[in-house]
């Protein structure tokens, strides 16, 4: 099954600020993740245990998403640099109760 992609409003703003090259890199991975969003190695821990990450190593950017299996939706909740874990703090504040 293929999941539908949604963006948290603030994550969409962050997405639009990314350069086209970064967006394209994330799109490639997101396309695969919409087919199989539960990637164990990308799972987060702690208060973000229901979330997963996509990391672009060279650029240092991270994308954090949440999966709703009942509605078959993947929601991007934060996009940004990993610096001082800000992207994960933003994701923690934006995640929806599952």
mmCIF file as gemmi writes it, N, C-alpha and C atoms, coordinates in Angstrom:
data_model
loop_
_atom_site.group_PDB
_atom_site.id
_atom_site.type_symbol
_atom_site.label_atom_id
_atom_site.label_alt_id
_atom_site.label_comp_id
_atom_site.label_asym_id
_atom_site.label_entity_id
_atom_site.label_seq_id
_atom_site.pdbx_PDB_ins_code
_atom_site.Cartn_x
_atom_site.Cartn_y
_atom_site.Cartn_z
_atom_site.occupancy
_atom_site.B_iso_or_equiv
_atom_site.pdbx_formal_charge
_atom_site.auth_seq_id
_atom_site.auth_asym_id
_atom_site.pdbx_PDB_model_num
ATOM 1 N N . UNK Axp A 1 ? 0.832 -1.194 0 1 0 ? 1 A 1
ATOM 2 C CA . UNK Axp A 1 ? 0 0 0 1 0 ? 1 A 1
ATOM 3 C C . UNK Axp A 1 ? 0.873 1.253 0 1 0 ? 1 A 1
ATOM 4 N N . UNK Axp A 2 ? 0.435 2.242 -0.717 1 0 ? 2 A 1
ATOM 5 C CA . UNK Axp A 2 ? 1.162 3.504 -0.752 1 0 ? 2 A 1
ATOM 6 C C . UNK Axp A 2 ? 0.455 4.506 0.155 1 0 ? 2 A 1
ATOM 7 N N . UNK Axp A 3 ? 1.235 5.129 1 1 0 ? 3 A 1
ATOM 8 C CA . UNK Axp A 3 ? 0.723 6.126 1.929 1 0 ? 3 A 1
ATOM 9 C C . UNK Axp A 3 ? 0.648 7.484 1.243 1 0 ? 3 A 1
ATOM 10 N N . UNK Axp A 4 ? -0.229 8.34 1.757 1 0 ? 4 A 1
ATOM 11 C CA . UNK Axp A 4 ? -0.373 9.706 1.257 1 0 ? 4 A 1
ATOM 12 C C . UNK Axp A 4 ? 0.56 10.612 2.055 1 0 ? 4 A 1
ATOM 13 N N . UNK Axp A 5 ? 1.143 11.606 1.404 1 0 ? 5 A 1
ATOM 14 C CA . UNK Axp A 5 ? 2.083 12.51 2.058 1 0 ? 5 A 1
ATOM 15 C C . UNK Axp A 5 ? 1.395 13.809 2.454 1 0 ? 5 A 1
ATOM 16 N N . UNK Axp A 6 ? 1.54 14.191 3.718 1 0 ? 6 A 1
ATOM 17 C CA . UNK Axp A 6 ? 1.031 15.459 4.236 1 0 ? 6 A 1
ATOM 18 C C . UNK Axp A 6 ? 2.185 16.197 4.904 1 0 ? 6 A 1
ATOM 19 N N . UNK Axp A 7 ? 2.03 17.512 5.044 1 0 ? 7 A 1
ATOM 20 C CA . UNK Axp A 7 ? 3.023 18.331 5.736 1 0 ? 7 A 1
ATOM 21 C C . UNK Axp A 7 ? 2.361 19.095 6.87 1 0 ? 7 A 1
ATOM 22 N N . UNK Axp A 8 ? 3.005 19.15 8.02 1 0 ? 8 A 1
ATOM 23 C CA . UNK Axp A 8 ? 2.607 20.077 9.075 1 0 ? 8 A 1
ATOM 24 C C . UNK Axp A 8 ? 2.849 21.467 8.49 1 0 ? 8 A 1
ATOM 25 N N . UNK Axp A 9 ? 1.975 22.455 8.776 1 0 ? 9 A 1
ATOM 26 C CA . UNK Axp A 9 ? 2.141 23.794 8.174 1 0 ? 9 A 1
ATOM 27 C C . UNK Axp A 9 ? 3.528 24.408 8.385 1 0 ? 9 A 1
ATOM 28 N N . UNK Axp A 10 ? 4.099 24.258 9.566 1 0 ? 10 A 1
ATOM 29 C CA . UNK Axp A 10 ? 5.432 24.818 9.815 1 0 ? 10 A 1
ATOM 30 C C . UNK Axp A 10 ? 6.519 24.03 9.082 1 0 ? 10 A 1
ATOM 31 N N . UNK Axp A 11 ? 6.319 22.73 8.948 1 0 ? 11 A 1
ATOM 32 C CA . UNK Axp A 11 ? 7.28 21.913 8.202 1 0 ? 11 A 1
ATOM 33 C C . UNK Axp A 11 ? 7.235 22.277 6.716 1 0 ? 11 A 1
ATOM 34 N N . UNK Axp A 12 ? 6.062 22.639 6.221 1 0 ? 12 A 1
ATOM 35 C CA . UNK Axp A 12 ? 5.946 23.048 4.821 1 0 ? 12 A 1
ATOM 36 C C . UNK Axp A 12 ? 6.727 24.337 4.569 1 0 ? 12 A 1
ATOM 37 N N . UNK Axp A 13 ? 6.676 25.258 5.524 1 0 ? 13 A 1
ATOM 38 C CA . UNK Axp A 13 ? 7.469 26.492 5.408 1 0 ? 13 A 1
ATOM 39 C C . UNK Axp A 13 ? 8.959 26.162 5.364 1 0 ? 13 A 1
ATOM 40 N N . UNK Axp A 14 ? 9.374 25.24 6.237 1 0 ? 14 A 1
ATOM 41 C CA . UNK Axp A 14 ? 10.783 24.826 6.261 1 0 ? 14 A 1
ATOM 42 C C . UNK Axp A 14 ? 11.174 24.165 4.937 1 0 ? 14 A 1
ATOM 43 N N . UNK Axp A 15 ? 10.265 23.349 4.408 1 0 ? 15 A 1
ATOM 44 C CA . UNK Axp A 15 ? 10.506 22.657 3.137 1 0 ? 15 A 1
ATOM 45 C C . UNK Axp A 15 ? 10.729 23.667 2.012 1 0 ? 15 A 1
ATOM 46 N N . UNK Axp A 16 ? 9.892 24.684 1.969 1 0 ? 16 A 1
ATOM 47 C CA . UNK Axp A 16 ? 9.974 25.683 0.897 1 0 ? 16 A 1
ATOM 48 C C . UNK Axp A 16 ? 11.261 26.505 0.969 1 0 ? 16 A 1
ATOM 49 N N . UNK Axp A 17 ? 11.869 26.589 2.144 1 0 ? 17 A 1
ATOM 50 C CA . UNK Axp A 17 ? 13.126 27.328 2.304 1 0 ? 17 A 1
ATOM 51 C C . UNK Axp A 17 ? 14.34 26.524 1.835 1 0 ? 17 A 1
ATOM 52 N N . UNK Axp A 18 ? 14.159 25.214 1.664 1 0 ? 18 A 1
ATOM 53 C CA . UNK Axp A 18 ? 15.264 24.366 1.211 1 0 ? 18 A 1
ATOM 54 C C . UNK Axp A 18 ? 15.585 24.658 -0.251 1 0 ? 18 A 1
ATOM 55 N N . UNK Axp A 19 ? 16.83 24.452 -0.622 1 0 ? 19 A 1
ATOM 56 C CA . UNK Axp A 19 ? 17.211 24.555 -2.024 1 0 ? 19 A 1
ATOM 57 C C . UNK Axp A 19 ? 16.606 23.408 -2.821 1 0 ? 19 A 1
ATOM 58 N N . UNK Axp A 20 ? 16.509 23.595 -4.109 1 0 ? 20 A 1
ATOM 59 C CA . UNK Axp A 20 ? 15.913 22.567 -4.985 1 0 ? 20 A 1
ATOM 60 C C . UNK Axp A 20 ? 16.672 21.242 -4.906 1 0 ? 20 A 1
ATOM 61 N N . UNK Axp A 21 ? 17.996 21.305 -4.799 1 0 ? 21 A 1
ATOM 62 C CA . UNK Axp A 21 ? 18.78 20.067 -4.718 1 0 ? 21 A 1
ATOM 63 C C . UNK Axp A 21 ? 18.434 19.264 -3.47 1 0 ? 21 A 1
ATOM 64 N N . UNK Axp A 22 ? 18.303 19.951 -2.334 1 0 ? 22 A 1
ATOM 65 C CA . UNK Axp A 22 ? 17.935 19.255 -1.094 1 0 ? 22 A 1
ATOM 66 C C . UNK Axp A 22 ? 16.528 18.683 -1.197 1 0 ? 22 A 1
ATOM 67 N N . UNK Axp A 23 ? 15.608 19.456 -1.758 1 0 ? 23 A 1
ATOM 68 C CA . UNK Axp A 23 ? 14.242 18.956 -1.931 1 0 ? 23 A 1
ATOM 69 C C . UNK Axp A 23 ? 14.236 17.691 -2.784 1 0 ? 23 A 1
ATOM 70 N N . UNK Axp A 24 ? 15 17.694 -3.864 1 0 ? 24 A 1
ATOM 71 C CA . UNK Axp A 24 ? 15.052 16.525 -4.748 1 0 ? 24 A 1
ATOM 72 C C . UNK Axp A 24 ? 15.628 15.309 -4.025 1 0 ? 24 A 1
ATOM 73 N N . UNK Axp A 25 ? 16.654 15.519 -3.23 1 0 ? 25 A 1
ATOM 74 C CA . UNK Axp A 25 ? 17.232 14.403 -2.467 1 0 ? 25 A 1
ATOM 75 C C . UNK Axp A 25 ? 16.202 13.824 -1.499 1 0 ? 25 A 1
ATOM 76 N N . UNK Axp A 26 ? 15.502 14.698 -0.778 1 0 ? 26 A 1
ATOM 77 C CA . UNK Axp A 26 ? 14.47 14.226 0.148 1 0 ? 26 A 1
ATOM 78 C C . UNK Axp A 26 ? 13.331 13.538 -0.605 1 0 ? 26 A 1
ATOM 79 N N . UNK Axp A 27 ? 12.944 14.065 -1.761 1 0 ? 27 A 1
ATOM 80 C CA . UNK Axp A 27 ? 11.842 13.482 -2.538 1 0 ? 27 A 1
ATOM 81 C C . UNK Axp A 27 ? 12.139 12.04 -2.929 1 0 ? 27 A 1
ATOM 82 N N . UNK Axp A 28 ? 13.377 11.772 -3.321 1 0 ? 28 A 1
ATOM 83 C CA . UNK Axp A 28 ? 13.761 10.407 -3.707 1 0 ? 28 A 1
ATOM 84 C C . UNK Axp A 28 ? 13.526 9.433 -2.559 1 0 ? 28 A 1
ATOM 85 N N . UNK Axp A 29 ? 13.95 9.84 -1.378 1 0 ? 29 A 1
ATOM 86 C CA . UNK Axp A 29 ? 13.805 8.955 -0.214 1 0 ? 29 A 1
ATOM 87 C C . UNK Axp A 29 ? 12.339 8.887 0.214 1 0 ? 29 A 1
ATOM 88 N N . UNK Axp A 30 ? 11.651 10.027 0.2 1 0 ? 30 A 1
ATOM 89 C CA . UNK Axp A 30 ? 10.236 10.044 0.596 1 0 ? 30 A 1
ATOM 90 C C . UNK Axp A 30 ? 9.4 9.133 -0.3 1 0 ? 30 A 1
ATOM 91 N N . UNK Axp A 31 ? 9.701 9.099 -1.571 1 0 ? 31 A 1
ATOM 92 C CA . UNK Axp A 31 ? 8.953 8.246 -2.499 1 0 ? 31 A 1
ATOM 93 C C . UNK Axp A 31 ? 9.032 6.784 -2.06 1 0 ? 31 A 1
ATOM 94 N N . UNK Axp A 32 ? 10.233 6.352 -1.673 1 0 ? 32 A 1
ATOM 95 C CA . UNK Axp A 32 ? 10.396 4.974 -1.182 1 0 ? 32 A 1
ATOM 96 C C . UNK Axp A 32 ? 9.695 4.782 0.158 1 0 ? 32 A 1
ATOM 97 N N . UNK Axp A 33 ? 9.775 5.796 1.014 1 0 ? 33 A 1
ATOM 98 C CA . UNK Axp A 33 ? 9.183 5.677 2.348 1 0 ? 33 A 1
ATOM 99 C C . UNK Axp A 33 ? 7.655 5.651 2.296 1 0 ? 33 A 1
ATOM 100 N N . UNK Axp A 34 ? 7.046 6.224 1.263 1 0 ? 34 A 1
ATOM 101 C CA . UNK Axp A 34 ? 5.589 6.174 1.15 1 0 ? 34 A 1
ATOM 102 C C . UNK Axp A 34 ? 5.114 4.753 0.875 1 0 ? 34 A 1
ATOM 103 N N . UNK Axp A 35 ? 5.976 3.927 0.337 1 0 ? 35 A 1
ATOM 104 C CA . UNK Axp A 35 ? 5.648 2.522 0.114 1 0 ? 35 A 1
ATOM 105 C C . UNK Axp A 35 ? 5.906 1.687 1.366 1 0 ? 35 A 1
ATOM 106 N N . UNK Axp A 36 ? 6.924 2.063 2.127 1 0 ? 36 A 1
ATOM 107 C CA . UNK Axp A 36 ? 7.276 1.343 3.353 1 0 ? 36 A 1
ATOM 108 C C . UNK Axp A 36 ? 7.795 2.347 4.385 1 0 ? 36 A 1
ATOM 109 N N . UNK Axp A 37 ? 6.89 3.019 5.119 1 0 ? 37 A 1
ATOM 110 C CA . UNK Axp A 37 ? 7.32 4.086 6.028 1 0 ? 37 A 1
ATOM 111 C C . UNK Axp A 37 ? 7.967 3.616 7.327 1 0 ? 37 A 1
ATOM 112 N N . UNK Axp A 38 ? 7.744 2.367 7.706 1 0 ? 38 A 1
ATOM 113 C CA . UNK Axp A 38 ? 8.267 1.87 8.983 1 0 ? 38 A 1
ATOM 114 C C . UNK Axp A 38 ? 9.651 1.245 8.786 1 0 ? 38 A 1
ATOM 115 N N . UNK Axp A 39 ? 10.67 2.08 8.766 1 0 ? 39 A 1
ATOM 116 C CA . UNK Axp A 39 ? 12.054 1.622 8.609 1 0 ? 39 A 1
ATOM 117 C C . UNK Axp A 39 ? 12.678 1.609 10.004 1 0 ? 39 A 1
ATOM 118 N N . UNK Axp A 40 ? 12.942 0.416 10.504 1 0 ? 40 A 1
ATOM 119 C CA . UNK Axp A 40 ? 13.415 0.273 11.886 1 0 ? 40 A 1
ATOM 120 C C . UNK Axp A 40 ? 14.67 1.092 12.169 1 0 ? 40 A 1
ATOM 121 N N . UNK Axp A 41 ? 15.601 1.11 11.233 1 0 ? 41 A 1
ATOM 122 C CA . UNK Axp A 41 ? 16.853 1.834 11.467 1 0 ? 41 A 1
ATOM 123 C C . UNK Axp A 41 ? 16.664 3.349 11.488 1 0 ? 41 A 1
ATOM 124 N N . UNK Axp A 42 ? 15.533 3.829 10.993 1 0 ? 42 A 1
ATOM 125 C CA . UNK Axp A 42 ? 15.265 5.272 10.969 1 0 ? 42 A 1
ATOM 126 C C . UNK Axp A 42 ? 14.342 5.7 12.103 1 0 ? 42 A 1
ATOM 127 N N . UNK Axp A 43 ? 13.937 4.751 12.935 1 0 ? 43 A 1
ATOM 128 C CA . UNK Axp A 43 ? 13.048 5.068 14.047 1 0 ? 43 A 1
ATOM 129 C C . UNK Axp A 43 ? 13.738 5.922 15.097 1 0 ? 43 A 1
ATOM 130 N N . UNK Axp A 44 ? 12.976 6.82 15.681 1 0 ? 44 A 1
ATOM 131 C CA . UNK Axp A 44 ? 13.512 7.686 16.732 1 0 ? 44 A 1
ATOM 132 C C . UNK Axp A 44 ? 13.116 7.133 18.091 1 0 ? 44 A 1
ATOM 133 N N . UNK Axp A 45 ? 13.736 7.66 19.138 1 0 ? 45 A 1
ATOM 134 C CA . UNK Axp A 45 ? 13.487 7.153 20.493 1 0 ? 45 A 1
ATOM 135 C C . UNK Axp A 45 ? 12.947 8.258 21.384 1 0 ? 45 A 1
ATOM 136 N N . UNK Axp A 46 ? 12.669 7.89 22.616 1 0 ? 46 A 1
ATOM 137 C CA . UNK Axp A 46 ? 12.204 8.867 23.603 1 0 ? 46 A 1
ATOM 138 C C . UNK Axp A 46 ? 10.826 9.396 23.262 1 0 ? 46 A 1
ATOM 139 N N . UNK Axp A 47 ? 10.653 10.701 23.383 1 0 ? 47 A 1
ATOM 140 C CA . UNK Axp A 47 ? 9.341 11.303 23.141 1 0 ? 47 A 1
ATOM 141 C C . UNK Axp A 47 ? 8.966 11.277 21.66 1 0 ? 47 A 1
ATOM 142 N N . UNK Axp A 48 ? 9.916 10.937 20.794 1 0 ? 48 A 1
ATOM 143 C CA . UNK Axp A 48 ? 9.65 10.844 19.352 1 0 ? 48 A 1
ATOM 144 C C . UNK Axp A 48 ? 9.595 9.391 18.882 1 0 ? 48 A 1
ATOM 145 N N . UNK Axp A 49 ? 9.244 8.482 19.781 1 0 ? 49 A 1
ATOM 146 C CA . UNK Axp A 49 ? 9.295 7.06 19.451 1 0 ? 49 A 1
ATOM 147 C C . UNK Axp A 49 ? 8.332 6.659 18.339 1 0 ? 49 A 1
ATOM 148 N N . UNK Axp A 50 ? 7.329 7.488 18.046 1 0 ? 50 A 1
ATOM 149 C CA . UNK Axp A 50 ? 6.386 7.201 16.967 1 0 ? 50 A 1
ATOM 150 C C . UNK Axp A 50 ? 6.782 7.897 15.667 1 0 ? 50 A 1
ATOM 151 N N . UNK Axp A 51 ? 7.998 8.395 15.602 1 0 ? 51 A 1
ATOM 152 C CA . UNK Axp A 51 ? 8.465 9.148 14.437 1 0 ? 51 A 1
ATOM 153 C C . UNK Axp A 51 ? 9.689 8.478 13.813 1 0 ? 51 A 1
ATOM 154 N N . UNK Axp A 52 ? 9.939 8.865 12.583 1 0 ? 52 A 1
ATOM 155 C CA . UNK Axp A 52 ? 11.077 8.351 11.83 1 0 ? 52 A 1
ATOM 156 C C . UNK Axp A 52 ? 11.822 9.518 11.207 1 0 ? 52 A 1
ATOM 157 N N . UNK Axp A 53 ? 13.088 9.281 10.843 1 0 ? 53 A 1
ATOM 158 C CA . UNK Axp A 53 ? 13.891 10.357 10.256 1 0 ? 53 A 1
ATOM 159 C C . UNK Axp A 53 ? 14.441 9.939 8.906 1 0 ? 53 A 1
ATOM 160 N N . UNK Axp A 54 ? 14.682 10.942 8.104 1 0 ? 54 A 1
ATOM 161 C CA . UNK Axp A 54 ? 15.453 10.781 6.875 1 0 ? 54 A 1
ATOM 162 C C . UNK Axp A 54 ? 16.618 11.734 7.039 1 0 ? 54 A 1
ATOM 163 N N . UNK Axp A 55 ? 17.825 11.224 6.88 1 0 ? 55 A 1
ATOM 164 C CA . UNK Axp A 55 ? 18.969 12.117 7.044 1 0 ? 55 A 1
ATOM 165 C C . UNK Axp A 55 ? 19.789 12.168 5.768 1 0 ? 55 A 1
ATOM 166 N N . UNK Axp A 56 ? 20.182 13.367 5.428 1 0 ? 56 A 1
ATOM 167 C CA . UNK Axp A 56 ? 21.081 13.594 4.306 1 0 ? 56 A 1
ATOM 168 C C . UNK Axp A 56 ? 22.441 13.895 4.913 1 0 ? 56 A 1
ATOM 169 N N . UNK Axp A 57 ? 23.296 12.918 4.936 1 0 ? 57 A 1
ATOM 170 C CA . UNK Axp A 57 ? 24.566 13.013 5.656 1 0 ? 57 A 1
ATOM 171 C C . UNK Axp A 57 ? 25.447 14.169 5.2 1 0 ? 57 A 1
ATOM 172 N N . UNK Axp A 58 ? 25.632 14.315 3.901 1 0 ? 58 A 1
ATOM 173 C CA . UNK Axp A 58 ? 26.557 15.339 3.417 1 0 ? 58 A 1
ATOM 174 C C . UNK Axp A 58 ? 26.103 16.745 3.775 1 0 ? 58 A 1
ATOM 175 N N . UNK Axp A 59 ? 24.813 17.003 3.682 1 0 ? 59 A 1
ATOM 176 C CA . UNK Axp A 59 ? 24.313 18.36 3.934 1 0 ? 59 A 1
ATOM 177 C C . UNK Axp A 59 ? 24.005 18.596 5.408 1 0 ? 59 A 1
ATOM 178 N N . UNK Axp A 60 ? 23.834 17.516 6.178 1 0 ? 60 A 1
ATOM 179 C CA . UNK Axp A 60 ? 23.518 17.668 7.592 1 0 ? 60 A 1
ATOM 180 C C . UNK Axp A 60 ? 22.052 17.949 7.863 1 0 ? 60 A 1
ATOM 181 N N . UNK Axp A 61 ? 21.197 17.772 6.856 1 0 ? 61 A 1
ATOM 182 C CA . UNK Axp A 61 ? 19.771 18.031 7.037 1 0 ? 61 A 1
ATOM 183 C C . UNK Axp A 61 ? 19.039 16.777 7.467 1 0 ? 61 A 1
ATOM 184 N N . UNK Axp A 62 ? 17.949 16.992 8.2 1 0 ? 62 A 1
ATOM 185 C CA . UNK Axp A 62 ? 17.095 15.913 8.665 1 0 ? 62 A 1
ATOM 186 C C . UNK Axp A 62 ? 15.647 16.246 8.336 1 0 ? 62 A 1
ATOM 187 N N . UNK Axp A 63 ? 14.864 15.207 8.076 1 0 ? 63 A 1
ATOM 188 C CA . UNK Axp A 63 ? 13.424 15.333 7.898 1 0 ? 63 A 1
ATOM 189 C C . UNK Axp A 63 ? 12.805 14.341 8.864 1 0 ? 63 A 1
ATOM 190 N N . UNK Axp A 64 ? 11.863 14.787 9.673 1 0 ? 64 A 1
ATOM 191 C CA . UNK Axp A 64 ? 11.212 13.919 10.654 1 0 ? 64 A 1
ATOM 192 C C . UNK Axp A 64 ? 9.754 13.77 10.251 1 0 ? 64 A 1
ATOM 193 N N . UNK Axp A 65 ? 9.293 12.511 10.211 1 0 ? 65 A 1
ATOM 194 C CA . UNK Axp A 65 ? 7.9 12.269 9.836 1 0 ? 65 A 1
ATOM 195 C C . UNK Axp A 65 ? 7.229 11.313 10.806 1 0 ? 65 A 1
ATOM 196 N N . UNK Axp A 66 ? 5.906 11.383 10.783 1 0 ? 66 A 1
ATOM 197 C CA . UNK Axp A 66 ? 5.072 10.556 11.645 1 0 ? 66 A 1
ATOM 198 C C . UNK Axp A 66 ? 4.145 9.745 10.74 1 0 ? 66 A 1
ATOM 199 N N . UNK Axp A 67 ? 3.828 8.523 11.127 1 0 ? 67 A 1
ATOM 200 C CA . UNK Axp A 67 ? 3.012 7.636 10.305 1 0 ? 67 A 1
ATOM 201 C C . UNK Axp A 67 ? 1.672 7.386 10.986 1 0 ? 67 A 1
ATOM 202 N N . UNK Axp A 68 ? 0.592 7.515 10.219 1 0 ? 68 A 1
ATOM 203 C CA . UNK Axp A 68 ? -0.741 7.167 10.694 1 0 ? 68 A 1
ATOM 204 C C . UNK Axp A 68 ? -1.202 5.979 9.86 1 0 ? 68 A 1
ATOM 205 N N . UNK Axp A 69 ? -1.113 4.771 10.434 1 0 ? 69 A 1
ATOM 206 C CA . UNK Axp A 69 ? -1.466 3.558 9.696 1 0 ? 69 A 1
ATOM 207 C C . UNK Axp A 69 ? -2.964 3.423 9.473 1 0 ? 69 A 1
ATOM 208 N N . UNK Axp A 70 ? -3.775 4.006 10.345 1 0 ? 70 A 1
ATOM 209 C CA . UNK Axp A 70 ? -5.224 3.919 10.188 1 0 ? 70 A 1
ATOM 210 C C . UNK Axp A 70 ? -5.704 4.655 8.945 1 0 ? 70 A 1
ATOM 211 N N . UNK Axp A 71 ? -5.09 5.794 8.657 1 0 ? 71 A 1
ATOM 212 C CA . UNK Axp A 71 ? -5.498 6.612 7.51 1 0 ? 71 A 1
ATOM 213 C C . UNK Axp A 71 ? -4.516 6.518 6.342 1 0 ? 71 A 1
ATOM 214 N N . UNK Axp A 72 ? -3.451 5.73 6.497 1 0 ? 72 A 1
ATOM 215 C CA . UNK Axp A 72 ? -2.401 5.589 5.486 1 0 ? 72 A 1
ATOM 216 C C . UNK Axp A 72 ? -1.817 6.945 5.096 1 0 ? 72 A 1
ATOM 217 N N . UNK Axp A 73 ? -1.372 7.683 6.123 1 0 ? 73 A 1
ATOM 218 C CA . UNK Axp A 73 ? -0.805 9.015 5.922 1 0 ? 73 A 1
ATOM 219 C C . UNK Axp A 73 ? 0.578 9.09 6.559 1 0 ? 73 A 1
ATOM 220 N N . UNK Axp A 74 ? 1.512 9.674 5.83 1 0 ? 74 A 1
ATOM 221 C CA . UNK Axp A 74 ? 2.829 10.028 6.357 1 0 ? 74 A 1
ATOM 222 C C . UNK Axp A 74 ? 2.84 11.544 6.448 1 0 ? 74 A 1
ATOM 223 N N . UNK Axp A 75 ? 3.071 12.083 7.649 1 0 ? 75 A 1
ATOM 224 C CA . UNK Axp A 75 ? 3.075 13.531 7.852 1 0 ? 75 A 1
ATOM 225 C C . UNK Axp A 75 ? 4.477 13.998 8.204 1 0 ? 75 A 1
ATOM 226 N N . UNK Axp A 76 ? 5.012 14.885 7.377 1 0 ? 76 A 1
ATOM 227 C CA . UNK Axp A 76 ? 6.31 15.495 7.66 1 0 ? 76 A 1
ATOM 228 C C . UNK Axp A 76 ? 6.076 16.544 8.735 1 0 ? 76 A 1
ATOM 229 N N . UNK Axp A 77 ? 6.78 16.43 9.874 1 0 ? 77 A 1
ATOM 230 C CA . UNK Axp A 77 ? 6.541 17.369 10.974 1 0 ? 77 A 1
ATOM 231 C C . UNK Axp A 77 ? 7.695 18.328 11.219 1 0 ? 77 A 1
ATOM 232 N N . UNK Axp A 78 ? 8.863 18.06 10.64 1 0 ? 78 A 1
ATOM 233 C CA . UNK Axp A 78 ? 9.989 18.997 10.797 1 0 ? 78 A 1
ATOM 234 C C . UNK Axp A 78 ? 11.052 18.715 9.742 1 0 ? 78 A 1
ATOM 235 N N . UNK Axp A 79 ? 11.677 19.794 9.272 1 0 ? 79 A 1
ATOM 236 C CA . UNK Axp A 79 ? 12.777 19.703 8.313 1 0 ? 79 A 1
ATOM 237 C C . UNK Axp A 79 ? 13.814 20.732 8.726 1 0 ? 79 A 1
ATOM 238 N N . UNK Axp A 80 ? 15.074 20.33 8.792 1 0 ? 80 A 1
ATOM 239 C CA . UNK Axp A 80 ? 16.097 21.313 9.127 1 0 ? 80 A 1
ATOM 240 C C . UNK Axp A 80 ? 17.447 20.686 9.388 1 0 ? 80 A 1
ATOM 241 N N . UNK Axp A 81 ? 18.397 21.527 9.714 1 0 ? 81 A 1
ATOM 242 C CA . UNK Axp A 81 ? 19.745 21.084 10.071 1 0 ? 81 A 1
ATOM 243 C C . UNK Axp A 81 ? 19.695 20.38 11.422 1 0 ? 81 A 1
ATOM 244 N N . UNK Axp A 82 ? 20.623 19.5 11.638 1 0 ? 82 A 1
ATOM 245 C CA . UNK Axp A 82 ? 20.676 18.765 12.901 1 0 ? 82 A 1
ATOM 246 C C . UNK Axp A 82 ? 21.292 19.613 14.009 1 0 ? 82 A 1
ATOM 247 N N . UNK Axp A 83 ? 21.869 20.745 13.693 1 0 ? 83 A 1
ATOM 248 C CA . UNK Axp A 83 ? 22.562 21.582 14.68 1 0 ? 83 A 1
ATOM 249 C C . UNK Axp A 83 ? 21.831 21.653 16.014 1 0 ? 83 A 1
ATOM 250 N N . UNK Axp A 84 ? 22.513 21.218 17.057 1 0 ? 84 A 1
ATOM 251 C CA . UNK Axp A 84 ? 21.995 21.265 18.43 1 0 ? 84 A 1
ATOM 252 C C . UNK Axp A 84 ? 20.619 20.603 18.559 1 0 ? 84 A 1
ATOM 253 N N . UNK Axp A 85 ? 20.322 19.663 17.671 1 0 ? 85 A 1
ATOM 254 C CA . UNK Axp A 85 ? 19.075 18.895 17.717 1 0 ? 85 A 1
ATOM 255 C C . UNK Axp A 85 ? 17.817 19.746 17.62 1 0 ? 85 A 1
ATOM 256 N N . UNK Axp A 86 ? 17.905 20.937 17.055 1 0 ? 86 A 1
ATOM 257 C CA . UNK Axp A 86 ? 16.745 21.825 16.941 1 0 ? 86 A 1
ATOM 258 C C . UNK Axp A 86 ? 15.626 21.159 16.15 1 0 ? 86 A 1
ATOM 259 N N . UNK Axp A 87 ? 15.973 20.463 15.067 1 0 ? 87 A 1
ATOM 260 C CA . UNK Axp A 87 ? 14.946 19.835 14.237 1 0 ? 87 A 1
ATOM 261 C C . UNK Axp A 87 ? 14.152 18.803 15.045 1 0 ? 87 A 1
ATOM 262 N N . UNK Axp A 88 ? 14.823 18.099 15.953 1 0 ? 88 A 1
ATOM 263 C CA . UNK Axp A 88 ? 14.128 17.103 16.769 1 0 ? 88 A 1
ATOM 264 C C . UNK Axp A 88 ? 13.257 17.769 17.834 1 0 ? 88 A 1
ATOM 265 N N . UNK Axp A 89 ? 13.692 18.885 18.373 1 0 ? 89 A 1
ATOM 266 C CA . UNK Axp A 89 ? 12.873 19.646 19.319 1 0 ? 89 A 1
ATOM 267 C C . UNK Axp A 89 ? 11.624 20.179 18.652 1 0 ? 89 A 1
ATOM 268 N N . UNK Axp A 90 ? 11.777 20.695 17.431 1 0 ? 90 A 1
ATOM 269 C CA . UNK Axp A 90 ? 10.618 21.166 16.673 1 0 ? 90 A 1
ATOM 270 C C . UNK Axp A 90 ? 9.647 20.02 16.419 1 0 ? 90 A 1
ATOM 271 N N . UNK Axp A 91 ? 10.173 18.872 16.03 1 0 ? 91 A 1
ATOM 272 C CA . UNK Axp A 91 ? 9.333 17.705 15.764 1 0 ? 91 A 1
ATOM 273 C C . UNK Axp A 91 ? 8.58 17.284 17.017 1 0 ? 91 A 1
ATOM 274 N N . UNK Axp A 92 ? 9.256 17.299 18.15 1 0 ? 92 A 1
ATOM 275 C CA . UNK Axp A 92 ? 8.624 16.915 19.412 1 0 ? 92 A 1
ATOM 276 C C . UNK Axp A 92 ? 7.448 17.831 19.731 1 0 ? 92 A 1
ATOM 277 N N . UNK Axp A 93 ? 7.598 19.113 19.465 1 0 ? 93 A 1
ATOM 278 C CA . UNK Axp A 93 ? 6.523 20.068 19.741 1 0 ? 93 A 1
ATOM 279 C C . UNK Axp A 93 ? 5.363 19.955 18.764 1 0 ? 93 A 1
ATOM 280 N N . UNK Axp A 94 ? 5.61 19.443 17.58 1 0 ? 94 A 1
ATOM 281 C CA . UNK Axp A 94 ? 4.585 19.415 16.529 1 0 ? 94 A 1
ATOM 282 C C . UNK Axp A 94 ? 3.888 18.074 16.361 1 0 ? 94 A 1
ATOM 283 N N . UNK Axp A 95 ? 4.418 17.025 16.941 1 0 ? 95 A 1
ATOM 284 C CA . UNK Axp A 95 ? 3.84 15.712 16.67 1 0 ? 95 A 1
ATOM 285 C C . UNK Axp A 95 ? 2.413 15.604 17.189 1 0 ? 95 A 1
ATOM 286 N N . UNK Axp A 96 ? 1.633 14.8 16.468 1 0 ? 96 A 1
ATOM 287 C CA . UNK Axp A 96 ? 0.236 14.576 16.831 1 0 ? 96 A 1
ATOM 288 C C . UNK Axp A 96 ? 0.144 13.309 17.661 1 0 ? 96 A 1
ATOM 289 N N . UNK Axp A 97 ? -0.866 13.256 18.489 1 0 ? 97 A 1
ATOM 290 C CA . UNK Axp A 97 ? -1.087 12.048 19.276 1 0 ? 97 A 1
ATOM 291 C C . UNK Axp A 97 ? -1.578 10.946 18.353 1 0 ? 97 A 1
ATOM 292 N N . UNK Axp A 98 ? -0.962 9.792 18.46 1 0 ? 98 A 1
ATOM 293 C CA . UNK Axp A 98 ? -1.354 8.669 17.597 1 0 ? 98 A 1
ATOM 294 C C . UNK Axp A 98 ? -2.325 7.774 18.326 1 0 ? 98 A 1
